[in-house]
Amino acid sequence: MPLFEFKCNKCGTQYEKLIASTERSLPECPKCNETDVRKLISMGSIRANGISKGTDVSSSTCSYSGG
């Protein structure tokens, strides 16, 4: 299940939630229980050699060592 970031349009709370691919509705805000939330475009992450690193989506360079 992928992890998504959301922001409540009512109170502004930003939160993460694991969402199943079959889920059709957006999760309610954990602070105010509002259902008027929006999905944010978030920074991805990669895992290399057992170390997790965030990726900068604004970066235009990428290297791959083939392994």
mmCIF file of the N, C-alpha and C atoms, coordinates in Angstrom:
data_MODEL
# 
_entry.id   MODEL 
# 
loop_
_atom_site.group_PDB 
_atom_site.id 
_atom_site.type_symbol 
_atom_site.label_atom_id 
_atom_site.label_alt_id 
_atom_site.label_comp_id 
_atom_site.label_asym_id 
_atom_site.label_entity_id 
_atom_site.label_seq_id 
_atom_site.pdbx_PDB_ins_code 
_atom_site.Cartn_x 
_atom_site.Cartn_y 
_atom_site.Cartn_z 
_atom_site.occupancy 
_atom_site.B_iso_or_equiv 
_atom_site.pdbx_formal_charge 
_atom_site.auth_seq_id 
_atom_site.auth_comp_id 
_atom_site.auth_asym_id 
_atom_site.auth_atom_id 
_atom_site.pdbx_PDB_model_num 
ATOM 1   N N  . MET A 1 1  ? 0.844   -1.186 0.000   1.00 0.00 ? 1  MET A N  1 
ATOM 2   C CA . MET A 1 1  ? 0.000   0.000  0.000   1.00 0.00 ? 1  MET A CA 1 
ATOM 3   C C  . MET A 1 1  ? 0.884   1.243  0.000   1.00 0.00 ? 1  MET A C  1 
ATOM 4   N N  . PRO A 1 2  ? 0.609   2.174  -0.886  1.00 0.00 ? 2  PRO A N  1 
ATOM 5   C CA . PRO A 1 2  ? 1.406   3.399  -0.931  1.00 0.00 ? 2  PRO A CA 1 
ATOM 6   C C  . PRO A 1 2  ? 1.014   4.382  0.174   1.00 0.00 ? 2  PRO A C  1 
ATOM 7   N N  . LEU A 1 3  ? 1.968   5.185  0.579   1.00 0.00 ? 3  LEU A N  1 
ATOM 8   C CA . LEU A 1 3  ? 1.773   6.219  1.584   1.00 0.00 ? 3  LEU A CA 1 
ATOM 9   C C  . LEU A 1 3  ? 1.542   7.545  0.869   1.00 0.00 ? 3  LEU A C  1 
ATOM 10  N N  . PHE A 1 4  ? 0.438   8.210  1.183   1.00 0.00 ? 4  PHE A N  1 
ATOM 11  C CA . PHE A 1 4  ? 0.110   9.484  0.568   1.00 0.00 ? 4  PHE A CA 1 
ATOM 12  C C  . PHE A 1 4  ? 0.057   10.577 1.621   1.00 0.00 ? 4  PHE A C  1 
ATOM 13  N N  . GLU A 1 5  ? 0.301   11.815 1.195   1.00 0.00 ? 5  GLU A N  1 
ATOM 14  C CA . GLU A 1 5  ? 0.178   12.976 2.071   1.00 0.00 ? 5  GLU A CA 1 
ATOM 15  C C  . GLU A 1 5  ? -1.098  13.716 1.724   1.00 0.00 ? 5  GLU A C  1 
ATOM 16  N N  . PHE A 1 6  ? -1.764  14.224 2.758   1.00 0.00 ? 6  PHE A N  1 
ATOM 17  C CA . PHE A 1 6  ? -3.011  14.955 2.594   1.00 0.00 ? 6  PHE A CA 1 
ATOM 18  C C  . PHE A 1 6  ? -2.968  16.232 3.400   1.00 0.00 ? 6  PHE A C  1 
ATOM 19  N N  . LYS A 1 7  ? -3.821  17.196 3.013   1.00 0.00 ? 7  LYS A N  1 
ATOM 20  C CA . LYS A 1 7  ? -3.974  18.431 3.765   1.00 0.00 ? 7  LYS A CA 1 
ATOM 21  C C  . LYS A 1 7  ? -5.453  18.738 3.885   1.00 0.00 ? 7  LYS A C  1 
ATOM 22  N N  . CYS A 1 8  ? -5.884  19.039 5.113   1.00 0.00 ? 8  CYS A N  1 
ATOM 23  C CA . CYS A 1 8  ? -7.276  19.368 5.382   1.00 0.00 ? 8  CYS A CA 1 
ATOM 24  C C  . CYS A 1 8  ? -7.559  20.788 4.897   1.00 0.00 ? 8  CYS A C  1 
ATOM 25  N N  . ASN A 1 9  ? -8.621  20.948 4.119   1.00 0.00 ? 9  ASN A N  1 
ATOM 26  C CA . ASN A 1 9  ? -8.993  22.270 3.622   1.00 0.00 ? 9  ASN A CA 1 
ATOM 27  C C  . ASN A 1 9  ? -9.654  23.128 4.695   1.00 0.00 ? 9  ASN A C  1 
ATOM 28  N N  . LYS A 1 10 ? -10.082 22.512 5.796   1.00 0.00 ? 10 LYS A N  1 
ATOM 29  C CA . LYS A 1 10 ? -10.747 23.254 6.869   1.00 0.00 ? 10 LYS A CA 1 
ATOM 30  C C  . LYS A 1 10 ? -9.753  23.790 7.906   1.00 0.00 ? 10 LYS A C  1 
ATOM 31  N N  . CYS A 1 11 ? -8.948  22.886 8.488   1.00 0.00 ? 11 CYS A N  1 
ATOM 32  C CA . CYS A 1 11 ? -8.054  23.309 9.578   1.00 0.00 ? 11 CYS A CA 1 
ATOM 33  C C  . CYS A 1 11 ? -6.588  23.407 9.165   1.00 0.00 ? 11 CYS A C  1 
ATOM 34  N N  . GLY A 1 12 ? -6.236  22.917 7.966   1.00 0.00 ? 12 GLY A N  1 
ATOM 35  C CA . GLY A 1 12 ? -4.862  23.022 7.472   1.00 0.00 ? 12 GLY A CA 1 
ATOM 36  C C  . GLY A 1 12 ? -3.922  21.931 7.945   1.00 0.00 ? 12 GLY A C  1 
ATOM 37  N N  . THR A 1 13 ? -4.429  20.950 8.684   1.00 0.00 ? 13 THR A N  1 
ATOM 38  C CA . THR A 1 13 ? -3.584  19.855 9.162   1.00 0.00 ? 13 THR A CA 1 
ATOM 39  C C  . THR A 1 13 ? -3.058  19.043 7.990   1.00 0.00 ? 13 THR A C  1 
ATOM 40  N N  . GLN A 1 14 ? -1.757  18.771 8.036   1.00 0.00 ? 14 GLN A N  1 
ATOM 41  C CA . GLN A 1 14 ? -1.118  17.943 7.014   1.00 0.00 ? 14 GLN A CA 1 
ATOM 42  C C  . GLN A 1 14 ? -0.812  16.593 7.646   1.00 0.00 ? 14 GLN A C  1 
ATOM 43  N N  . TYR A 1 15 ? -1.136  15.493 6.948   1.00 0.00 ? 15 TYR A N  1 
ATOM 44  C CA . TYR A 1 15 ? -0.947  14.164 7.514   1.00 0.00 ? 15 TYR A CA 1 
ATOM 45  C C  . TYR A 1 15 ? -0.702  13.146 6.421   1.00 0.00 ? 15 TYR A C  1 
ATOM 46  N N  . GLU A 1 16 ? -0.179  11.979 6.818   1.00 0.00 ? 16 GLU A N  1 
ATOM 47  C CA . GLU A 1 16 ? 0.100   10.888 5.897   1.00 0.00 ? 16 GLU A CA 1 
ATOM 48  C C  . GLU A 1 16 ? -0.855  9.738  6.194   1.00 0.00 ? 16 GLU A C  1 
ATOM 49  N N  . LYS A 1 17 ? -1.160  8.964  5.165   1.00 0.00 ? 17 LYS A N  1 
ATOM 50  C CA . LYS A 1 17 ? -2.073  7.839  5.327   1.00 0.00 ? 17 LYS A CA 1 
ATOM 51  C C  . LYS A 1 17 ? -1.733  6.771  4.301   1.00 0.00 ? 17 LYS A C  1 
ATOM 52  N N  . LEU A 1 18 ? -1.704  5.512  4.742   1.00 0.00 ? 18 LEU A N  1 
ATOM 53  C CA . LEU A 1 18 ? -1.552  4.387  3.819   1.00 0.00 ? 18 LEU A CA 1 
ATOM 54  C C  . LEU A 1 18 ? -2.908  4.140  3.178   1.00 0.00 ? 18 LEU A C  1 
ATOM 55  N N  . ILE A 1 19 ? -2.941  4.109  1.857   1.00 0.00 ? 19 ILE A N  1 
ATOM 56  C CA . ILE A 1 19 ? -4.195  3.965  1.129   1.00 0.00 ? 19 ILE A CA 1 
ATOM 57  C C  . ILE A 1 19 ? -4.107  2.749  0.198   1.00 0.00 ? 19 ILE A C  1 
ATOM 58  N N  . ALA A 1 20 ? -5.089  1.870  0.315   1.00 0.00 ? 20 ALA A N  1 
ATOM 59  C CA . ALA A 1 20 ? -5.162  0.713  -0.579  1.00 0.00 ? 20 ALA A CA 1 
ATOM 60  C C  . ALA A 1 20 ? -5.552  1.182  -1.979  1.00 0.00 ? 20 ALA A C  1 
ATOM 61  N N  . SER A 1 21 ? -5.101  0.468  -2.993  1.00 0.00 ? 21 SER A N  1 
ATOM 62  C CA . SER A 1 21 ? -5.408  0.859  -4.371  1.00 0.00 ? 21 SER A CA 1 
ATOM 63  C C  . SER A 1 21 ? -6.899  0.763  -4.672  1.00 0.00 ? 21 SER A C  1 
ATOM 64  N N  . THR A 1 22 ? -7.626  0.007  -3.884  1.00 0.00 ? 22 THR A N  1 
ATOM 65  C CA . THR A 1 22 ? -9.075  -0.145 -4.090  1.00 0.00 ? 22 THR A CA 1 
ATOM 66  C C  . THR A 1 22 ? -9.883  0.940  -3.376  1.00 0.00 ? 22 THR A C  1 
ATOM 67  N N  . GLU A 1 23 ? -9.229  1.715  -2.522  1.00 0.00 ? 23 GLU A N  1 
ATOM 68  C CA . GLU A 1 23 ? -9.917  2.776  -1.772  1.00 0.00 ? 23 GLU A CA 1 
ATOM 69  C C  . GLU A 1 23 ? -10.309 3.911  -2.707  1.00 0.00 ? 23 GLU A C  1 
ATOM 70  N N  . ARG A 1 24 ? -11.556 4.308  -2.679  1.00 0.00 ? 24 ARG A N  1 
ATOM 71  C CA . ARG A 1 24 ? -12.059 5.356  -3.578  1.00 0.00 ? 24 ARG A CA 1 
ATOM 72  C C  . ARG A 1 24 ? -12.215 6.713  -2.911  1.00 0.00 ? 24 ARG A C  1 
ATOM 73  N N  . SER A 1 25 ? -12.392 6.747  -1.589  1.00 0.00 ? 25 SER A N  1 
ATOM 74  C CA . SER A 1 25 ? -12.594 8.019  -0.908  1.00 0.00 ? 25 SER A CA 1 
ATOM 75  C C  . SER A 1 25 ? -11.318 8.469  -0.215  1.00 0.00 ? 25 SER A C  1 
ATOM 76  N N  . LEU A 1 26 ? -11.198 9.774  -0.005  1.00 0.00 ? 26 LEU A N  1 
ATOM 77  C CA . LEU A 1 26 ? -10.045 10.320 0.691   1.00 0.00 ? 26 LEU A CA 1 
ATOM 78  C C  . LEU A 1 26 ? -10.264 10.186 2.194   1.00 0.00 ? 26 LEU A C  1 
ATOM 79  N N  . PRO A 1 27 ? -9.186  9.958  2.954   1.00 0.00 ? 27 PRO A N  1 
ATOM 80  C CA . PRO A 1 27 ? -9.334  9.781  4.403   1.00 0.00 ? 27 PRO A CA 1 
ATOM 81  C C  . PRO A 1 27 ? -9.643  11.104 5.100   1.00 0.00 ? 27 PRO A C  1 
ATOM 82  N N  . GLU A 1 28 ? -10.444 11.032 6.141   1.00 0.00 ? 28 GLU A N  1 
ATOM 83  C CA . GLU A 1 28 ? -10.807 12.249 6.865   1.00 0.00 ? 28 GLU A CA 1 
ATOM 84  C C  . GLU A 1 28 ? -9.631  12.755 7.687   1.00 0.00 ? 28 GLU A C  1 
ATOM 85  N N  . CYS A 1 29 ? -9.696  14.030 8.025   1.00 0.00 ? 29 CYS A N  1 
ATOM 86  C CA . CYS A 1 29 ? -8.654  14.684 8.809   1.00 0.00 ? 29 CYS A CA 1 
ATOM 87  C C  . CYS A 1 29 ? -8.627  14.090 10.218  1.00 0.00 ? 29 CYS A C  1 
ATOM 88  N N  . PRO A 1 30 ? -7.434  13.723 10.720  1.00 0.00 ? 30 PRO A N  1 
ATOM 89  C CA . PRO A 1 30 ? -7.348  13.147 12.059  1.00 0.00 ? 30 PRO A CA 1 
ATOM 90  C C  . PRO A 1 30 ? -7.578  14.169 13.169  1.00 0.00 ? 30 PRO A C  1 
ATOM 91  N N  . LYS A 1 31 ? -7.481  15.463 12.847  1.00 0.00 ? 31 LYS A N  1 
ATOM 92  C CA . LYS A 1 31 ? -7.642  16.501 13.863  1.00 0.00 ? 31 LYS A CA 1 
ATOM 93  C C  . LYS A 1 31 ? -9.095  16.953 14.006  1.00 0.00 ? 31 LYS A C  1 
ATOM 94  N N  . CYS A 1 32 ? -9.762  17.234 12.871  1.00 0.00 ? 32 CYS A N  1 
ATOM 95  C CA . CYS A 1 32 ? -11.122 17.788 12.939  1.00 0.00 ? 32 CYS A CA 1 
ATOM 96  C C  . CYS A 1 32 ? -12.173 16.886 12.301  1.00 0.00 ? 32 CYS A C  1 
ATOM 97  N N  . ASN A 1 33 ? -11.764 15.728 11.786  1.00 0.00 ? 33 ASN A N  1 
ATOM 98  C CA . ASN A 1 33 ? -12.655 14.745 11.152  1.00 0.00 ? 33 ASN A CA 1 
ATOM 99  C C  . ASN A 1 33 ? -13.345 15.256 9.887   1.00 0.00 ? 33 ASN A C  1 
ATOM 100 N N  . GLU A 1 34 ? -12.817 16.303 9.303   1.00 0.00 ? 34 GLU A N  1 
ATOM 101 C CA . GLU A 1 34 ? -13.359 16.856 8.058   1.00 0.00 ? 34 GLU A CA 1 
ATOM 102 C C  . GLU A 1 34 ? -13.030 15.921 6.897   1.00 0.00 ? 34 GLU A C  1 
ATOM 103 N N  . THR A 1 35 ? -13.950 15.810 5.957   1.00 0.00 ? 35 THR A N  1 
ATOM 104 C CA . THR A 1 35 ? -13.712 14.978 4.771   1.00 0.00 ? 35 THR A CA 1 
ATOM 105 C C  . THR A 1 35 ? -13.302 15.812 3.561   1.00 0.00 ? 35 THR A C  1 
ATOM 106 N N  . ASP A 1 36 ? -13.272 17.131 3.707   1.00 0.00 ? 36 ASP A N  1 
ATOM 107 C CA . ASP A 1 36 ? -12.842 18.022 2.630   1.00 0.00 ? 36 ASP A CA 1 
ATOM 108 C C  . ASP A 1 36 ? -11.325 18.166 2.703   1.00 0.00 ? 36 ASP A C  1 
ATOM 109 N N  . VAL A 1 37 ? -10.622 17.178 2.127   1.00 0.00 ? 37 VAL A N  1 
ATOM 110 C CA . VAL A 1 37 ? -9.165  17.154 2.151   1.00 0.00 ? 37 VAL A CA 1 
ATOM 111 C C  . VAL A 1 37 ? -8.643  17.027 0.723   1.00 0.00 ? 37 VAL A C  1 
ATOM 112 N N  . ARG A 1 38 ? -7.365  17.342 0.546   1.00 0.00 ? 38 ARG A N  1 
ATOM 113 C CA . ARG A 1 38 ? -6.768  17.184 -0.782  1.00 0.00 ? 38 ARG A CA 1 
ATOM 114 C C  . ARG A 1 38 ? -5.473  16.406 -0.676  1.00 0.00 ? 38 ARG A C  1 
ATOM 115 N N  . LYS A 1 39 ? -5.204  15.636 -1.705  1.00 0.00 ? 39 LYS A N  1 
ATOM 116 C CA . LYS A 1 39 ? -3.981  14.850 -1.783  1.00 0.00 ? 39 LYS A CA 1 
ATOM 117 C C  . LYS A 1 39 ? -2.861  15.771 -2.251  1.00 0.00 ? 39 LYS A C  1 
ATOM 118 N N  . LEU A 1 40 ? -1.726  15.706 -1.586  1.00 0.00 ? 40 LEU A N  1 
ATOM 119 C CA . LEU A 1 40 ? -0.581  16.537 -1.933  1.00 0.00 ? 40 LEU A CA 1 
ATOM 120 C C  . LEU A 1 40 ? 0.391   15.762 -2.810  1.00 0.00 ? 40 LEU A C  1 
ATOM 121 N N  . ILE A 1 41 ? 1.124   16.480 -3.616  1.00 0.00 ? 41 ILE A N  1 
ATOM 122 C CA . ILE A 1 41 ? 2.223   15.878 -4.363  1.00 0.00 ? 41 ILE A CA 1 
ATOM 123 C C  . ILE A 1 41 ? 3.399   15.876 -3.407  1.00 0.00 ? 41 ILE A C  1 
ATOM 124 N N  . SER A 1 42 ? 3.886   14.688 -3.093  1.00 0.00 ? 42 SER A N  1 
ATOM 125 C CA . SER A 1 42 ? 4.925   14.593 -2.077  1.00 0.00 ? 42 SER A CA 1 
ATOM 126 C C  . SER A 1 42 ? 6.240   14.126 -2.657  1.00 0.00 ? 42 SER A C  1 
ATOM 127 N N  . MET A 1 43 ? 7.287   14.309 -1.859  1.00 0.00 ? 43 MET A N  1 
ATOM 128 C CA . MET A 1 43 ? 8.607   13.872 -2.234  1.00 0.00 ? 43 MET A CA 1 
ATOM 129 C C  . MET A 1 43 ? 8.633   12.349 -2.198  1.00 0.00 ? 43 MET A C  1 
ATOM 130 N N  . GLY A 1 44 ? 9.166   11.738 -3.205  1.00 0.00 ? 44 GLY A N  1 
ATOM 131 C CA . GLY A 1 44 ? 9.288   10.291 -3.225  1.00 0.00 ? 44 GLY A CA 1 
ATOM 132 C C  . GLY A 1 44 ? 10.473  9.842  -2.401  1.00 0.00 ? 44 GLY A C  1 
ATOM 133 N N  . SER A 1 45 ? 10.641  8.571  -2.283  1.00 0.00 ? 45 SER A N  1 
ATOM 134 C CA . SER A 1 45 ? 11.824  8.062  -1.595  1.00 0.00 ? 45 SER A CA 1 
ATOM 135 C C  . SER A 1 45 ? 12.350  6.857  -2.352  1.00 0.00 ? 45 SER A C  1 
ATOM 136 N N  . ILE A 1 46 ? 13.649  6.639  -2.221  1.00 0.00 ? 46 ILE A N  1 
ATOM 137 C CA . ILE A 1 46 ? 14.278  5.491  -2.855  1.00 0.00 ? 46 ILE A CA 1 
ATOM 138 C C  . ILE A 1 46 ? 15.026  4.712  -1.785  1.00 0.00 ? 46 ILE A C  1 
ATOM 139 N N  . ARG A 1 47 ? 15.295  3.477  -2.060  1.00 0.00 ? 47 ARG A N  1 
ATOM 140 C CA . ARG A 1 47 ? 16.047  2.654  -1.118  1.00 0.00 ? 47 ARG A CA 1 
ATOM 141 C C  . ARG A 1 47 ? 17.225  2.049  -1.872  1.00 0.00 ? 47 ARG A C  1 
ATOM 142 N N  . ALA A 1 48 ? 18.425  2.367  -1.425  1.00 0.00 ? 48 ALA A N  1 
ATOM 143 C CA . ALA A 1 48 ? 19.629  1.851  -2.070  1.00 0.00 ? 48 ALA A CA 1 
ATOM 144 C C  . ALA A 1 48 ? 20.598  1.369  -1.001  1.00 0.00 ? 48 ALA A C  1 
ATOM 145 N N  . ASN A 1 49 ? 21.070  0.160  -1.143  1.00 0.00 ? 49 ASN A N  1 
ATOM 146 C CA . ASN A 1 49 ? 22.042  -0.416 -0.208  1.00 0.00 ? 49 ASN A CA 1 
ATOM 147 C C  . ASN A 1 49 ? 21.562  -0.358 1.238   1.00 0.00 ? 49 ASN A C  1 
ATOM 148 N N  . GLY A 1 50 ? 20.251  -0.531 1.459   1.00 0.00 ? 50 GLY A N  1 
ATOM 149 C CA . GLY A 1 50 ? 19.718  -0.569 2.806   1.00 0.00 ? 50 GLY A CA 1 
ATOM 150 C C  . GLY A 1 50 ? 19.534  0.786  3.455   1.00 0.00 ? 50 GLY A C  1 
ATOM 151 N N  . ILE A 1 51 ? 19.761  1.869  2.713   1.00 0.00 ? 51 ILE A N  1 
ATOM 152 C CA . ILE A 1 51 ? 19.625  3.215  3.260   1.00 0.00 ? 51 ILE A CA 1 
ATOM 153 C C  . ILE A 1 51 ? 18.501  3.915  2.522   1.00 0.00 ? 51 ILE A C  1 
ATOM 154 N N  . SER A 1 52 ? 17.538  4.460  3.263   1.00 0.00 ? 52 SER A N  1 
ATOM 155 C CA . SER A 1 52 ? 16.447  5.205  2.638   1.00 0.00 ? 52 SER A CA 1 
ATOM 156 C C  . SER A 1 52 ? 16.873  6.648  2.471   1.00 0.00 ? 52 SER A C  1 
ATOM 157 N N  . LYS A 1 53 ? 16.607  7.202  1.308   1.00 0.00 ? 53 LYS A N  1 
ATOM 158 C CA . LYS A 1 53 ? 16.938  8.595  1.037   1.00 0.00 ? 53 LYS A CA 1 
ATOM 159 C C  . LYS A 1 53 ? 15.773  9.251  0.328   1.00 0.00 ? 53 LYS A C  1 
ATOM 160 N N  . GLY A 1 54 ? 15.458  10.477 0.707   1.00 0.00 ? 54 GLY A N  1 
ATOM 161 C CA . GLY A 1 54 ? 14.431  11.225 0.006   1.00 0.00 ? 54 GLY A CA 1 
ATOM 162 C C  . GLY A 1 54 ? 14.964  11.697 -1.327  1.00 0.00 ? 54 GLY A C  1 
ATOM 163 N N  . THR A 1 55 ? 14.100  11.838 -2.302  1.00 0.00 ? 55 THR A N  1 
ATOM 164 C CA . THR A 1 55 ? 14.513  12.342 -3.603  1.00 0.00 ? 55 THR A CA 1 
ATOM 165 C C  . THR A 1 55 ? 13.924  13.718 -3.800  1.00 0.00 ? 55 THR A C  1 
ATOM 166 N N  . ASP A 1 56 ? 14.673  14.589 -4.376  1.00 0.00 ? 56 ASP A N  1 
ATOM 167 C CA . ASP A 1 56 ? 14.216  15.943 -4.642  1.00 0.00 ? 56 ASP A CA 1 
ATOM 168 C C  . ASP A 1 56 ? 13.527  15.944 -5.995  1.00 0.00 ? 56 ASP A C  1 
ATOM 169 N N  . VAL A 1 57 ? 12.209  16.133 -6.008  1.00 0.00 ? 57 VAL A N  1 
ATOM 170 C CA . VAL A 1 57 ? 11.467  16.078 -7.264  1.00 0.00 ? 57 VAL A CA 1 
ATOM 171 C C  . VAL A 1 57 ? 11.799  17.241 -8.184  1.00 0.00 ? 57 VAL A C  1 
ATOM 172 N N  . SER A 1 58 ? 12.451  18.280 -7.653  1.00 0.00 ? 58 SER A N  1 
ATOM 173 C CA . SER A 1 58 ? 12.820  19.405 -8.501  1.00 0.00 ? 58 SER A CA 1 
ATOM 174 C C  . SER A 1 58 ? 14.160  19.172 -9.200  1.00 0.00 ? 58 SER A C  1 
ATOM 175 N N  . SER A 1 59 ? 14.884  18.148 -8.791  1.00 0.00 ? 59 SER A N  1 
ATOM 176 C CA . SER A 1 59 ? 16.179  17.856 -9.372  1.00 0.00 ? 59 SER A CA 1 
ATOM 177 C C  . SER A 1 59 ? 16.016  17.250 -10.758 1.00 0.00 ? 59 SER A C  1 
ATOM 178 N N  . SER A 1 60 ? 16.860  17.668 -11.677 1.00 0.00 ? 60 SER A N  1 
ATOM 179 C CA . SER A 1 60 ? 16.744  17.144 -13.042 1.00 0.00 ? 60 SER A CA 1 
ATOM 180 C C  . SER A 1 60 ? 17.814  16.094 -13.331 1.00 0.00 ? 60 SER A C  1 
ATOM 181 N N  . THR A 1 61 ? 18.656  15.766 -12.353 1.00 0.00 ? 61 THR A N  1 
ATOM 182 C CA . THR A 1 61 ? 19.697  14.780 -12.583 1.00 0.00 ? 61 THR A CA 1 
ATOM 183 C C  . THR A 1 61 ? 19.353  13.467 -11.905 1.00 0.00 ? 61 THR A C  1 
ATOM 184 N N  . CYS A 1 62 ? 19.718  12.389 -12.532 1.00 0.00 ? 62 CYS A N  1 
ATOM 185 C CA . CYS A 1 62 ? 19.481  11.067 -11.994 1.00 0.00 ? 62 CYS A CA 1 
ATOM 186 C C  . CYS A 1 62 ? 20.568  10.150 -12.505 1.00 0.00 ? 62 CYS A C  1 
ATOM 187 N N  . SER A 1 63 ? 21.110  9.327  -11.633 1.00 0.00 ? 63 SER A N  1 
ATOM 188 C CA . SER A 1 63 ? 22.122  8.379  -12.085 1.00 0.00 ? 63 SER A CA 1 
ATOM 189 C C  . SER A 1 63 ? 21.721  6.988  -11.669 1.00 0.00 ? 63 SER A C  1 
ATOM 190 N N  . TYR A 1 64 ? 22.126  6.022  -12.458 1.00 0.00 ? 64 TYR A N  1 
ATOM 191 C CA . TYR A 1 64 ? 21.814  4.634  -12.187 1.00 0.00 ? 64 TYR A CA 1 
ATOM 192 C C  . TYR A 1 64 ? 23.076  3.824  -12.428 1.00 0.00 ? 64 TYR A C  1 
ATOM 193 N N  . SER A 1 65 ? 23.471  3.042  -11.435 1.00 0.00 ? 65 SER A N  1 
ATOM 194 C CA . SER A 1 65 ? 24.698  2.283  -11.561 1.00 0.00 ? 65 SER A CA 1 
ATOM 195 C C  . SER A 1 65 ? 24.473  0.874  -12.097 1.00 0.00 ? 65 SER A C  1 
ATOM 196 N N  . GLY A 1 66 ? 23.206  0.511  -12.355 1.00 0.00 ? 66 GLY A N  1 
ATOM 197 C CA . GLY A 1 66 ? 22.912  -0.777 -12.972 1.00 0.00 ? 66 GLY A CA 1 
ATOM 198 C C  . GLY A 1 66 ? 22.999  -1.965 -12.035 1.00 0.00 ? 66 GLY A C  1 
ATOM 199 N N  . GLY A 1 67 ? 22.783  -1.779 -10.752 1.00 0.00 ? 67 GLY A N  1 
ATOM 200 C CA . GLY A 1 67 ? 22.917  -2.912 -9.891  1.00 0.00 ? 67 GLY A CA 1 
ATOM 201 C C  . GLY A 1 67 ? 21.888  -3.011 -8.909  1.00 0.00 ? 67 GLY A C  1 
# 
